Amino acid sequence: MAPQIMDGVALITGAGSGIGAATAHAFVDEGVTRIILADINLDGVQAVAKELEQGNSSVRALALKIDTSSESDVQRMVDEGVKAFGAIHYCVNAAGVTSVPRGRSHELDVETWDRVHNINLRGVWLCARAQIRQMLTQEPDRKIRGGQPAQRGGIVNISSIMGFVAHPTLGSYSATKAGVLGVTRTDAVAYARDGIRVNAVCPGFTMTPLVAGSIARGADYNDSIESVPIGRWGSPDEIAQVIVFLASERASLVTAEEVIVDGGHVHRL
């Protein structure tokens, strides 16, 4: 049986580096040639767009500077994407930040708490809402190989294993990632009959530029990595493969799921 090519339009936030950038490349590898790349870092997202277009002459990539915590920016992202490509079918909400500075609850200031929540939770909800509103205007044209009813598209929200487990100095981050799971479940149930699937991917220890920067500032992850059953860091590419599958028509019966991609870390005794 021939592989199923993804021929729709993809939208990725946080696409300027790390998991978002890897996901953009993974979509193109699966056949996507129209892709919307959004990030607060315009230089980064333009560089990714250039890489995609230079690597495949069929690819058209729209790079946008977007603050996902801004309702108007998020709406502009969707509007400009639809203006360029006519529709949106595969959405990945990967924009996020970590808790800096870290601290236990009595040590945290409100500004730090709000910043993390505005991007990691409010931002994901704003993006998913705008994406769903757009998908509802589109006909269900994502054909399912087995002949089941066509769908409108798939949304993947990026959470974290910290949405399941606790760390004494990551309360704000953990709260947002648990919140993303709540948003994901709610939207998945609410829009399943509309042909819109919504899932979450929960990465474990992944060597992203954000983590590399943390290590450069003195963070030591050696004990944490030693506790991962698979015994190593994950790569953004490995996370991206799961994301693209969940967004694709190959996952046509998968919705409201929280897929942990962490080398077995969460389930280690």
ZIGILIN-V283044 format. One record per residue. N is the residue number from 1. RES is the residue in one small letter. PHI is phi as a letter, one per 40 degrees, with the letter a starting at -180 (NA if undefined). PSI is psi in whole degrees, -180 to 180 (999 if undefined). D_FIRST is the distance of its C-alpha to the first C-alpha in Angstrom with 2 decimals. Layout:
n=N res=RES phi=PHI psi=PSI d_first=D_FIRST
n=N res=RES phi=PHI psi=PSI d_first=D_FIRST
This chain:
n=1 res=m phi=NA psi=131 d_first=0.00
n=2 res=a phi=c psi=145 d_first=3.81
n=3 res=p phi=c psi=148 d_first=6.50
n=4 res=q phi=c psi=120 d_first=8.87
n=5 res=i phi=c psi=136 d_first=12.06
n=6 res=m phi=c psi=112 d_first=15.38
n=7 res=d phi=b psi=14 d_first=17.56
n=8 res=g phi=c psi=-169 d_first=20.58
n=9 res=v phi=b psi=131 d_first=23.94
n=10 res=a phi=b psi=147 d_first=24.64
n=11 res=l phi=b psi=129 d_first=28.13
n=12 res=i phi=b psi=128 d_first=29.34
n=13 res=t phi=c psi=158 d_first=32.89
n=14 res=g phi=g psi=31 d_first=34.39
n=15 res=a phi=c psi=1 d_first=32.25
n=16 res=g phi=c psi=-14 d_first=35.04
n=17 res=s phi=a psi=176 d_first=34.43
n=18 res=g phi=f psi=-137 d_first=33.00
n=19 res=i phi=c psi=-39 d_first=30.10
n=20 res=g phi=c psi=-45 d_first=30.09
n=21 res=a phi=c psi=-43 d_first=29.88
n=22 res=a phi=c psi=-36 d_first=27.15
n=23 res=t phi=c psi=-38 d_first=25.13
n=24 res=a phi=d psi=-46 d_first=25.66
n=25 res=h phi=c psi=-39 d_first=24.24
n=26 res=a phi=c psi=-38 d_first=21.21
n=27 res=f phi=c psi=-46 d_first=20.52
n=28 res=v phi=c psi=-40 d_first=20.81
n=29 res=d phi=d psi=-28 d_first=18.45
n=30 res=e phi=c psi=3 d_first=15.76
n=31 res=g phi=h psi=-6 d_first=16.62
n=32 res=v phi=c psi=130 d_first=19.76
n=33 res=t phi=b psi=-5 d_first=22.46
n=34 res=r phi=b psi=119 d_first=25.14
n=35 res=i phi=a psi=135 d_first=26.70
n=36 res=i phi=b psi=123 d_first=30.02
n=37 res=l phi=b psi=121 d_first=31.71
n=38 res=a phi=b psi=140 d_first=34.79
n=39 res=d phi=a psi=154 d_first=37.29
n=40 res=i phi=c psi=-24 d_first=41.06
n=41 res=n phi=c psi=97 d_first=41.09
n=42 res=l phi=c psi=-41 d_first=40.66
n=43 res=d phi=d psi=-43 d_first=40.93
n=44 res=g phi=c psi=-45 d_first=38.13
n=45 res=v phi=c psi=-31 d_first=35.70
n=46 res=q phi=c psi=-37 d_first=36.65
n=47 res=a phi=c psi=-41 d_first=35.96
n=48 res=v phi=c psi=-42 d_first=32.42
n=49 res=a phi=d psi=-42 d_first=31.87
n=50 res=k phi=c psi=-42 d_first=33.22
n=51 res=e phi=d psi=-44 d_first=30.96
n=52 res=l phi=c psi=-45 d_first=27.83
n=53 res=e phi=c psi=-36 d_first=29.06
n=54 res=q phi=c psi=-29 d_first=30.27
n=55 res=g phi=c psi=-20 d_first=27.05
n=56 res=n phi=a psi=112 d_first=24.96
n=57 res=s phi=c psi=-15 d_first=26.85
n=58 res=s phi=c psi=-14 d_first=24.57
n=59 res=v phi=c psi=135 d_first=25.51
n=60 res=r phi=b psi=119 d_first=28.39
n=61 res=a phi=b psi=128 d_first=29.87
n=62 res=l phi=b psi=117 d_first=32.78
n=63 res=a phi=b psi=129 d_first=35.03
n=64 res=l phi=b psi=139 d_first=37.48
n=65 res=k phi=c psi=115 d_first=40.32
n=66 res=i phi=b psi=132 d_first=40.10
n=67 res=d phi=c psi=108 d_first=42.13
n=68 res=t phi=c psi=-11 d_first=39.91
n=69 res=s phi=c psi=-4 d_first=43.05
n=70 res=s phi=c psi=120 d_first=44.33
n=71 res=e phi=d psi=-42 d_first=43.44
n=72 res=s phi=c psi=-38 d_first=44.23
n=73 res=d phi=c psi=-44 d_first=42.17
n=74 res=v phi=c psi=-42 d_first=39.11
n=75 res=q phi=c psi=-38 d_first=39.53
n=76 res=r phi=c psi=-40 d_first=40.00
n=77 res=m phi=d psi=-49 d_first=36.75
n=78 res=v phi=c psi=-44 d_first=34.81
n=79 res=d phi=c psi=-45 d_first=36.94
n=80 res=e phi=c psi=-35 d_first=36.54
n=81 res=g phi=c psi=-44 d_first=32.80
n=82 res=v phi=c psi=-37 d_first=32.49
n=83 res=k phi=c psi=-39 d_first=35.02
n=84 res=a phi=c psi=-39 d_first=33.02
n=85 res=f phi=b psi=-5 d_first=29.49
n=86 res=g phi=g psi=-18 d_first=30.05
n=87 res=a phi=a psi=173 d_first=28.25
n=88 res=i phi=b psi=129 d_first=27.06
n=89 res=h phi=b psi=-36 d_first=23.83
n=90 res=y phi=b psi=120 d_first=23.40
n=91 res=c phi=b psi=136 d_first=26.68
n=92 res=v phi=b psi=118 d_first=27.74
n=93 res=n phi=b psi=91 d_first=31.39
n=94 res=a phi=b psi=-6 d_first=32.22
n=95 res=a phi=c psi=134 d_first=35.80
n=96 res=g phi=a psi=164 d_first=38.27
n=97 res=v phi=b psi=163 d_first=41.39
n=98 res=t phi=b psi=176 d_first=42.95
n=99 res=s phi=c psi=111 d_first=46.44
n=100 res=v phi=b psi=120 d_first=49.01
n=101 res=p phi=c psi=158 d_first=51.63
n=102 res=r phi=c psi=158 d_first=50.65
n=103 res=g phi=i psi=159 d_first=53.11
n=104 res=r phi=c psi=165 d_first=53.82
n=105 res=s phi=d psi=-41 d_first=54.38
n=106 res=h phi=c psi=-12 d_first=58.14
n=107 res=e phi=c psi=-12 d_first=57.62
n=108 res=l phi=c psi=145 d_first=55.15
n=109 res=d phi=c psi=161 d_first=56.34
n=110 res=v phi=c psi=-35 d_first=55.05
n=111 res=e phi=c psi=-43 d_first=53.93
n=112 res=t phi=c psi=-46 d_first=51.48
n=113 res=w phi=d psi=-48 d_first=50.15
n=114 res=d phi=c psi=-40 d_first=49.75
n=115 res=r phi=c psi=-47 d_first=48.06
n=116 res=v phi=c psi=-42 d_first=45.31
n=117 res=h phi=c psi=-39 d_first=44.86
n=118 res=n phi=c psi=-38 d_first=44.92
n=119 res=i phi=c psi=-50 d_first=41.98
n=120 res=n phi=c psi=-32 d_first=39.91
n=121 res=l phi=b psi=-57 d_first=40.29
n=122 res=r phi=d psi=-43 d_first=41.86
n=123 res=g phi=c psi=-44 d_first=39.62
n=124 res=v phi=c psi=-43 d_first=36.38
n=125 res=w phi=c psi=-44 d_first=37.69
n=126 res=l phi=c psi=-44 d_first=38.83
n=127 res=c phi=c psi=-48 d_first=35.51
n=128 res=a phi=c psi=-40 d_first=33.48
n=129 res=r phi=c psi=-47 d_first=35.98
n=130 res=a phi=c psi=-39 d_first=35.79
n=131 res=q phi=c psi=-43 d_first=31.99
n=132 res=i phi=c psi=-44 d_first=31.89
n=133 res=r phi=d psi=-41 d_first=34.59
n=134 res=q phi=c psi=-46 d_first=32.61
n=135 res=m phi=d psi=-35 d_first=29.35
n=136 res=l phi=c psi=-21 d_first=31.41
n=137 res=t phi=c psi=-11 d_first=32.46
n=138 res=q phi=c psi=151 d_first=28.93
n=139 res=e phi=c psi=148 d_first=26.88
n=140 res=p phi=c psi=96 d_first=23.87
n=141 res=d phi=b psi=9 d_first=21.21
n=142 res=r phi=c psi=101 d_first=18.48
n=143 res=k phi=c psi=139 d_first=15.80
n=144 res=i phi=b psi=132 d_first=14.03
n=145 res=r phi=d psi=-38 d_first=10.51
n=146 res=g phi=c psi=-1 d_first=12.11
n=147 res=g phi=g psi=5 d_first=14.83
n=148 res=q phi=c psi=166 d_first=17.51
n=149 res=p phi=d psi=139 d_first=20.27
n=150 res=a phi=c psi=156 d_first=19.67
n=151 res=q phi=b psi=167 d_first=21.41
n=152 res=r phi=c psi=-32 d_first=23.81
n=153 res=g phi=i psi=-176 d_first=22.76
n=154 res=g phi=b psi=141 d_first=23.16
n=155 res=i phi=b psi=135 d_first=26.21
n=156 res=v phi=b psi=119 d_first=26.60
n=157 res=n phi=c psi=137 d_first=30.20
n=158 res=i phi=c psi=115 d_first=31.22
n=159 res=s phi=b psi=-136 d_first=33.62
n=160 res=s phi=a psi=160 d_first=34.63
n=161 res=i phi=c psi=-19 d_first=35.46
n=162 res=m phi=c psi=-8 d_first=38.96
n=163 res=g phi=c psi=-11 d_first=38.08
n=164 res=f phi=b psi=-30 d_first=38.26
n=165 res=v phi=b psi=171 d_first=40.95
n=166 res=a phi=b psi=147 d_first=44.40
n=167 res=h phi=b psi=135 d_first=46.14
n=168 res=p phi=c psi=-25 d_first=49.86
n=169 res=t phi=b psi=17 d_first=49.76
n=170 res=l phi=b psi=35 d_first=46.50
n=171 res=g phi=c psi=-44 d_first=47.49
n=172 res=s phi=c psi=-47 d_first=46.76
n=173 res=y phi=c psi=-47 d_first=43.34
n=174 res=s phi=c psi=-40 d_first=42.39
n=175 res=a phi=c psi=-40 d_first=43.62
n=176 res=t phi=c psi=-40 d_first=41.46
n=177 res=k phi=c psi=-33 d_first=38.29
n=178 res=a phi=c psi=-38 d_first=39.01
n=179 res=g phi=c psi=-38 d_first=39.67
n=180 res=v phi=c psi=-37 d_first=36.28
n=181 res=l phi=c psi=-38 d_first=34.77
n=182 res=g phi=c psi=-44 d_first=37.04
n=183 res=v phi=c psi=-43 d_first=36.05
n=184 res=t phi=c psi=-49 d_first=32.35
n=185 res=r phi=c psi=-45 d_first=32.80
n=186 res=t phi=c psi=-49 d_first=35.06
n=187 res=d phi=c psi=-36 d_first=32.91
n=188 res=a phi=c psi=-45 d_first=29.77
n=189 res=v phi=c psi=-38 d_first=31.71
n=190 res=a phi=c psi=-32 d_first=33.51
n=191 res=y phi=b psi=11 d_first=30.59
n=192 res=a phi=c psi=-42 d_first=27.76
n=193 res=r phi=c psi=-12 d_first=28.59
n=194 res=d phi=c psi=3 d_first=28.56
n=195 res=g phi=g psi=26 d_first=24.88
n=196 res=i phi=b psi=119 d_first=25.81
n=197 res=r phi=c psi=142 d_first=24.65
n=198 res=v phi=b psi=123 d_first=26.99
n=199 res=n phi=b psi=168 d_first=26.60
n=200 res=a phi=b psi=144 d_first=28.59
n=201 res=v phi=b psi=135 d_first=27.94
n=202 res=c phi=b psi=91 d_first=30.91
n=203 res=p phi=c psi=151 d_first=31.18
n=204 res=g phi=c psi=-144 d_first=33.61
n=205 res=f phi=c psi=111 d_first=35.51
n=206 res=t phi=b psi=131 d_first=33.68
n=207 res=m phi=c psi=86 d_first=35.28
n=208 res=t phi=b psi=167 d_first=35.59
n=209 res=p phi=d psi=-33 d_first=38.44
n=210 res=l phi=c psi=-43 d_first=40.15
n=211 res=v phi=c psi=-42 d_first=40.27
n=212 res=a phi=d psi=-39 d_first=41.30
n=213 res=g phi=c psi=-39 d_first=44.15
n=214 res=s phi=c psi=-42 d_first=45.19
n=215 res=i phi=c psi=-40 d_first=45.37
n=216 res=a phi=c psi=-27 d_first=47.40
n=217 res=r phi=c psi=3 d_first=49.83
n=218 res=g phi=h psi=-1 d_first=50.36
n=219 res=a phi=c psi=142 d_first=47.83
n=220 res=d phi=b psi=113 d_first=47.09
n=221 res=y phi=b psi=8 d_first=43.75
n=222 res=n phi=d psi=-46 d_first=44.16
n=223 res=d phi=c psi=-38 d_first=44.92
n=224 res=s phi=c psi=-45 d_first=42.08
n=225 res=i phi=c psi=-35 d_first=39.48
n=226 res=e phi=c psi=-28 d_first=41.05
n=227 res=s phi=c psi=-6 d_first=40.38
n=228 res=v phi=c psi=123 d_first=36.61
n=229 res=p phi=d psi=-37 d_first=35.05
n=230 res=i phi=c psi=-14 d_first=32.54
n=231 res=g phi=g psi=20 d_first=35.63
n=232 res=r phi=a psi=171 d_first=34.82
n=233 res=w phi=c psi=151 d_first=34.26
n=234 res=g phi=c psi=159 d_first=30.92
n=235 res=s phi=b psi=153 d_first=29.78
n=236 res=p phi=d psi=-35 d_first=28.98
n=237 res=d phi=c psi=-38 d_first=25.59
n=238 res=e phi=c psi=-38 d_first=24.73
n=239 res=i phi=c psi=-41 d_first=25.85
n=240 res=a phi=c psi=-36 d_first=23.98
n=241 res=q phi=c psi=-40 d_first=20.54
n=242 res=v phi=c psi=-42 d_first=21.31
n=243 res=i phi=d psi=-49 d_first=22.78
n=244 res=v phi=c psi=-39 d_first=19.88
n=245 res=f phi=d psi=-48 d_first=17.47
n=246 res=l phi=c psi=-33 d_first=20.10
n=247 res=a phi=c psi=-26 d_first=20.58
n=248 res=s phi=c psi=168 d_first=16.99
n=249 res=e phi=c psi=-16 d_first=15.27
n=250 res=r phi=c psi=-23 d_first=13.22
n=251 res=a phi=b psi=38 d_first=16.71
n=252 res=s phi=c psi=-23 d_first=17.39
n=253 res=l phi=b psi=7 d_first=19.49
n=254 res=v phi=b psi=115 d_first=21.29
n=255 res=t phi=a psi=154 d_first=24.72
n=256 res=a phi=g psi=20 d_first=28.23
n=257 res=e phi=c psi=152 d_first=27.01
n=258 res=e phi=b psi=100 d_first=28.89
n=259 res=v phi=c psi=115 d_first=26.72
n=260 res=i phi=c psi=127 d_first=29.02
n=261 res=v phi=b psi=86 d_first=27.96
n=262 res=d phi=a psi=16 d_first=31.03
n=263 res=g phi=g psi=21 d_first=30.51
n=264 res=g phi=g psi=8 d_first=32.00
n=265 res=h phi=c psi=-48 d_first=35.26
n=266 res=v phi=c psi=-33 d_first=35.93
n=267 res=h phi=c psi=9 d_first=35.56
n=268 res=r phi=c psi=133 d_first=37.75
n=269 res=l phi=c psi=999 d_first=41.00
